[in-house]
Amino acid sequence: MTSTQMTFFIYGDPKGQPRARAFARKMGAKYVARMYDSDVADSWKRAVNVALVKAINEHKPEFSKDGAFEIVATFFMRRPKSHFNAHGFVKLGSSVRHAQKPDADNMVKLILDRVTRTKAIWRDDSQVAYMTVAKYWAEGEQEVGCNFTLQLFSKS
C-alpha cells in the first residue's frame, strides 16, 4: 500500500542542527580555514535516520519529487530535575510548553536535512511549503522524541 502521507515517531533526546564550526590552521607561511561539524547531535541524527528508514520501508510512500510538502513536527523534551518536587511529581506551575534551547527551527532543520539525504521523498527541503512545529515537555511516562508527519500537497 502506498500513500502521500507518512507519520512516524523518532525516539531519543531531540537536538538542533549544530552550526558548522571553522578554525584557521597555519600551514607553512599561510593560514588555511578548516570547517567541521560538531558531534553534539550525532546520536539524535542516528535516531532520525533509523526512524526515517523504518517509516519509508513500512509506508512505502508515493511522493512526487517535484511536489510541495506540508510537515508537522511535535517535539517532546525530557523535563529537568528542577521541574519535580521531592516526591517525584511535577511541580505546580511548571510549564507544559518547552520555551528554551534548542530552538524549534534548528530542531526541525536537522530532520529536514536527514529526509533530504535519503533522496526517497523530495529533492530538497525547499519543497516544504508549510510547516507546524511545537515543543512540549514530556508528561509522565510519555516517550521523549518527535512525532513527525510529512504530506504531499494535492495537485488542486
C-alpha positions, 0 to 999 in steps of 0.5 A: 500500500502506498500513500502521500502521507507518512507519520512516524515517531523518532525516539531519543533526546531531540537536538538542533542542527549544530552550526558548522564550526571553522578554525584557521590552521597555519600551514607553512607561511599561510593560514588555511580555514578548516570547517567541521561539524560538531558531534553534539547531535550525532546520536539524535541524527542516528535516531532520525535516520533509523526512524526515517528508514523504518517509516519509508520501508513500512509506508512505502510512500508515493511522493512526487519529487517535484511536489510541495510538502506540508510537515508537522513536527511535535517535539517532546523534551525530557523535563529537568530535575528542577521541574519535580518536587521531592516526591517525584511529581511535577511541580505546580506551575511548571510549564507544559510548553518547552520555551528554551534551547534548542530552538524549534527551527534548528530542531526541525532543520536537522530532520529536514536535512536527514529526509533530504539525504535519503533522496526517497521523498523530495529533492530538497527541503525547499519543497516544504511549503508549510510547516507546524512545529511545537515543543512540549515537555514530556508528561509522565511516562510519555516517550521523549522524541518527535512525532513527525508527519510529512504530506504531499500537497494535492495537485488542486 
